[in-house]
Amino acid sequence: MEGILLEAETGDFLGKHRGFWFYTIGQRQGLRLPGGPWYVVAKDAENNVIFVSRNYFSLDKKRRSFHVSSLKWILCAPPEDPEKLQCKVRHGPKFYDCHIEIVKGNLYKENEHQILGETAQEIAIVRLSEDDQGLAAGQYVAFYKGNICLGSGIIIDSWGDHNFPVCSKALEIARMKDKSELREPVKIKNLSDNNSKMKPNNGKIISEVEDLNSTNFLSN
């Protein structure tokens, strides 16, 4: 079902999405927004809202370890030598050297709360040979030994194990019952144009550059 796209830092109405379940955290393809790149940074399933940002892909999100669940092995068992593997994250061409450690699901906790429904499953702790900036919960990972695919799983922790900060205005708009009151999306300018967006104002067009330091951020 179609819903709305909101900028996480400002709450600006940017456009509409094609359906909540088509998008994962960290995704940049398919948003159909100008002036990007834009990334999906948070989702509100109850209100069918996708929050996006141009600030997702930054240095503070580099990491080289993460946890994977829903493991599916082609030979029905983890590899005998988990130290010398390769893996591929998302849909890009890049392969990482990695090693994995298999633990029981009830040993894995995120933000001090055990992941519900994972206690009976195995969890893979994956450590890459180098940093990756775009790792996010919900992304698929495929494991390889040379050219042979061994299996796959789904990342279950977000960058730094923290949610992306979504401002209170964006959260308030997401809870609106009648979103037709939002009228037309803002006109987005390119990043090269001072990161500004153009908004209609009583028949005039004004340029708005947000001061992120004055925004009241809330964790989603």
Salt bridges, closest charged atoms under 4 A:
GLU2 OE1 - LYS16 NZ 3.81
GLU7 OE1 - LYS197 NZ 2.89
ASP12 OD1 - LYS169 NZ 3.98
ASP12 OD2 - LYS197 NZ 3.38
ASP12 OD1 - LYS199 NZ 2.79
ASP60 OD1 - LYS61 NZ 3.17
ASP81 OD2 - LYS145 NZ 3.73
GLU101 OE1 - ARG127 NH1 3.59
GLU130 OE1 - LYS94 NZ 3.69
ASP131 OD1 - ARG64 NE 2.98
ASP132 OD2 - ARG90 NH2 3.10
ASP157 OD2 - HIS67 ND1 2.80
GLU208 OE1 - LYS199 NZ 3.57
